[in-house]
Amino acid sequence: MAVANATELKSNQYGADIVALTRKAALVMQRNIVGVDLIQDKISKKWYVLEVNSNPEVVSVLMYRQGQKGLARLLESKNK
């Protein structure tokens, strides 16, 4: 999926070096769940950590889904 001039990689599109780099970033941030934004040098092909999000989008999505379920239960209880 392309966003502006960035490309989101699927899990089968990156190697052990990227996994190790993201795990190291999570360890440094002392987090179990993080979103890690990486950037790759076009010439050297070396990866760099651009940003480590301690509240990644996945957490927001999960909270949104839980909120949806809670709202649905509330509305269902009002209709009974």
CNS distance restraints for C-alpha pairs under 8 A (distance, minus, plus):
assign (resid   1 and name CA) (resid   7 and name CA) 5.87 0.50 0.50
assign (resid   1 and name CA) (resid   8 and name CA) 5.47 0.50 0.50
assign (resid   1 and name CA) (resid   9 and name CA) 7.70 0.50 0.50
assign (resid   2 and name CA) (resid   6 and name CA) 5.74 0.50 0.50
assign (resid   2 and name CA) (resid   7 and name CA) 4.55 0.50 0.50
assign (resid   2 and name CA) (resid   8 and name CA) 6.41 0.50 0.50
assign (resid   3 and name CA) (resid   7 and name CA) 6.16 0.50 0.50
assign (resid   3 and name CA) (resid   8 and name CA) 7.71 0.50 0.50
assign (resid   9 and name CA) (resid  13 and name CA) 5.90 0.50 0.50
assign (resid   9 and name CA) (resid  14 and name CA) 7.19 0.50 0.50
assign (resid  10 and name CA) (resid  14 and name CA) 7.52 0.50 0.50
assign (resid  14 and name CA) (resid  18 and name CA) 6.36 0.50 0.50
assign (resid  14 and name CA) (resid  19 and name CA) 7.72 0.50 0.50
assign (resid  15 and name CA) (resid  19 and name CA) 6.64 0.50 0.50
assign (resid  16 and name CA) (resid  20 and name CA) 6.03 0.50 0.50
assign (resid  17 and name CA) (resid  21 and name CA) 6.20 0.50 0.50
assign (resid  18 and name CA) (resid  22 and name CA) 6.19 0.50 0.50
assign (resid  18 and name CA) (resid  47 and name CA) 7.46 0.50 0.50
assign (resid  19 and name CA) (resid  23 and name CA) 6.10 0.50 0.50
assign (resid  20 and name CA) (resid  24 and name CA) 6.10 0.50 0.50
assign (resid  21 and name CA) (resid  25 and name CA) 6.29 0.50 0.50
assign (resid  21 and name CA) (resid  49 and name CA) 7.81 0.50 0.50
assign (resid  22 and name CA) (resid  26 and name CA) 6.27 0.50 0.50
assign (resid  22 and name CA) (resid  36 and name CA) 6.25 0.50 0.50
assign (resid  22 and name CA) (resid  49 and name CA) 7.85 0.50 0.50
assign (resid  23 and name CA) (resid  27 and name CA) 6.16 0.50 0.50
assign (resid  24 and name CA) (resid  28 and name CA) 6.16 0.50 0.50
assign (resid  25 and name CA) (resid  29 and name CA) 6.26 0.50 0.50
assign (resid  25 and name CA) (resid  36 and name CA) 7.50 0.50 0.50
assign (resid  25 and name CA) (resid  49 and name CA) 7.67 0.50 0.50
assign (resid  25 and name CA) (resid  52 and name CA) 6.95 0.50 0.50
assign (resid  26 and name CA) (resid  30 and name CA) 5.99 0.50 0.50
assign (resid  26 and name CA) (resid  31 and name CA) 5.33 0.50 0.50
assign (resid  26 and name CA) (resid  32 and name CA) 6.62 0.50 0.50
assign (resid  26 and name CA) (resid  33 and name CA) 7.26 0.50 0.50
assign (resid  26 and name CA) (resid  34 and name CA) 6.19 0.50 0.50
assign (resid  26 and name CA) (resid  52 and name CA) 7.60 0.50 0.50
assign (resid  27 and name CA) (resid  31 and name CA) 6.29 0.50 0.50
assign (resid  27 and name CA) (resid  32 and name CA) 7.81 0.50 0.50
assign (resid  29 and name CA) (resid  52 and name CA) 7.81 0.50 0.50
assign (resid  29 and name CA) (resid  54 and name CA) 7.68 0.50 0.50
assign (resid  31 and name CA) (resid  54 and name CA) 6.98 0.50 0.50
assign (resid  33 and name CA) (resid  54 and name CA) 7.08 0.50 0.50
assign (resid  33 and name CA) (resid  55 and name CA) 7.90 0.50 0.50
assign (resid  33 and name CA) (resid  56 and name CA) 7.68 0.50 0.50
assign (resid  34 and name CA) (resid  52 and name CA) 6.58 0.50 0.50
assign (resid  34 and name CA) (resid  53 and name CA) 5.55 0.50 0.50
assign (resid  34 and name CA) (resid  54 and name CA) 4.97 0.50 0.50
assign (resid  34 and name CA) (resid  55 and name CA) 6.46 0.50 0.50
assign (resid  34 and name CA) (resid  56 and name CA) 5.66 0.50 0.50
assign (resid  35 and name CA) (resid  52 and name CA) 5.82 0.50 0.50
assign (resid  35 and name CA) (resid  53 and name CA) 4.85 0.50 0.50
assign (resid  35 and name CA) (resid  54 and name CA) 6.67 0.50 0.50
assign (resid  35 and name CA) (resid  55 and name CA) 7.21 0.50 0.50
assign (resid  35 and name CA) (resid  56 and name CA) 4.71 0.50 0.50
assign (resid  35 and name CA) (resid  57 and name CA) 7.38 0.50 0.50
assign (resid  36 and name CA) (resid  49 and name CA) 7.07 0.50 0.50
assign (resid  36 and name CA) (resid  50 and name CA) 7.61 0.50 0.50
assign (resid  36 and name CA) (resid  51 and name CA) 5.90 0.50 0.50
assign (resid  36 and name CA) (resid  52 and name CA) 4.59 0.50 0.50
assign (resid  36 and name CA) (resid  53 and name CA) 6.16 0.50 0.50
assign (resid  37 and name CA) (resid  49 and name CA) 6.16 0.50 0.50
assign (resid  37 and name CA) (resid  50 and name CA) 5.35 0.50 0.50
assign (resid  37 and name CA) (resid  51 and name CA) 5.05 0.50 0.50
assign (resid  37 and name CA) (resid  52 and name CA) 6.31 0.50 0.50
assign (resid  37 and name CA) (resid  53 and name CA) 7.95 0.50 0.50
assign (resid  38 and name CA) (resid  47 and name CA) 6.51 0.50 0.50
assign (resid  38 and name CA) (resid  48 and name CA) 5.58 0.50 0.50
assign (resid  38 and name CA) (resid  49 and name CA) 4.62 0.50 0.50
assign (resid  38 and name CA) (resid  50 and name CA) 5.09 0.50 0.50
assign (resid  38 and name CA) (resid  51 and name CA) 7.04 0.50 0.50
assign (resid  39 and name CA) (resid  47 and name CA) 5.69 0.50 0.50
assign (resid  39 and name CA) (resid  48 and name CA) 5.31 0.50 0.50
assign (resid  39 and name CA) (resid  49 and name CA) 6.43 0.50 0.50
assign (resid  39 and name CA) (resid  50 and name CA) 6.09 0.50 0.50
assign (resid  40 and name CA) (resid  45 and name CA) 5.73 0.50 0.50
assign (resid  40 and name CA) (resid  46 and name CA) 5.56 0.50 0.50
assign (resid  40 and name CA) (resid  47 and name CA) 4.38 0.50 0.50
assign (resid  40 and name CA) (resid  48 and name CA) 6.19 0.50 0.50
assign (resid  41 and name CA) (resid  45 and name CA) 4.93 0.50 0.50
assign (resid  41 and name CA) (resid  46 and name CA) 5.43 0.50 0.50
assign (resid  41 and name CA) (resid  47 and name CA) 6.46 0.50 0.50
assign (resid  41 and name CA) (resid  48 and name CA) 7.86 0.50 0.50
assign (resid  42 and name CA) (resid  46 and name CA) 7.96 0.50 0.50
assign (resid  55 and name CA) (resid  59 and name CA) 6.38 0.50 0.50
assign (resid  55 and name CA) (resid  60 and name CA) 7.67 0.50 0.50
assign (resid  56 and name CA) (resid  60 and name CA) 7.06 0.50 0.50
assign (resid  57 and name CA) (resid  61 and name CA) 6.20 0.50 0.50
assign (resid  58 and name CA) (resid  62 and name CA) 6.18 0.50 0.50
assign (resid  59 and name CA) (resid  63 and name CA) 6.17 0.50 0.50
assign (resid  60 and name CA) (resid  64 and name CA) 6.05 0.50 0.50
assign (resid  61 and name CA) (resid  65 and name CA) 6.19 0.50 0.50
assign (resid  62 and name CA) (resid  66 and name CA) 6.21 0.50 0.50
assign (resid  63 and name CA) (resid  67 and name CA) 6.10 0.50 0.50
assign (resid  64 and name CA) (resid  68 and name CA) 6.16 0.50 0.50
assign (resid  65 and name CA) (resid  69 and name CA) 6.28 0.50 0.50
assign (resid  66 and name CA) (resid  70 and name CA) 6.18 0.50 0.50
assign (resid  67 and name CA) (resid  71 and name CA) 6.09 0.50 0.50
assign (resid  68 and name CA) (resid  72 and name CA) 6.10 0.50 0.50
assign (resid  69 and name CA) (resid  73 and name CA) 6.20 0.50 0.50
assign (resid  70 and name CA) (resid  74 and name CA) 6.24 0.50 0.50
assign (resid  71 and name CA) (resid  75 and name CA) 6.16 0.50 0.50
assign (resid  72 and name CA) (resid  76 and name CA) 6.06 0.50 0.50
assign (resid  73 and name CA) (resid  77 and name CA) 6.12 0.50 0.50
assign (resid  74 and name CA) (resid  78 and name CA) 6.38 0.50 0.50
assign (resid  75 and name CA) (resid  79 and name CA) 6.43 0.50 0.50
assign (resid  76 and name CA) (resid  80 and name CA) 6.72 0.50 0.50
